[in-house]
């Protein structure tokens, strides 16, 4: 198995700075790049992330994209697979092959992603939860997704 395939997390118009800060800390610790697709529901500043990310912000590679269109154009030019994590996914995240260079994308905490964004994804993945429950916290879902991708690839290479 080849190791070190490029791996990144993208957050589509994130709503909650504490979740974003926690995800940025995850990215810093595991060597995964973060892509923030704007507009966000809060000002994207170090101060907004500082409490959750603590002193890890200078250890994470953060790419900001002014819009979904800007992000999608960039990732297509880089030939990166887009795996969308969604409660409406049809494939378990455990059954996805993460060995292609790619980006794991998570939607807004309050609304997910619009259908046009979901349609652009190469894969729509779901983290199964017990019946009657909606979903996991986005930071928890990111950790599970990155953990599975790292397990399969034996370690990320930053995109």
Beta strands, then each sheet from edge to edge (+ up, - down):
strand 1: 6-12
strand 2: 33-37
strand 3: 62-65
strand 4: 81-85
strand 5: 91-92
strand 6: 102-106
strand 7: 123-126
strand 8: 157-158
sheet 1: 3+ 2+ 1+ 6+ 4+ 7+ 5+
sheet 2: 3+ 2+ 1+ 8+
end
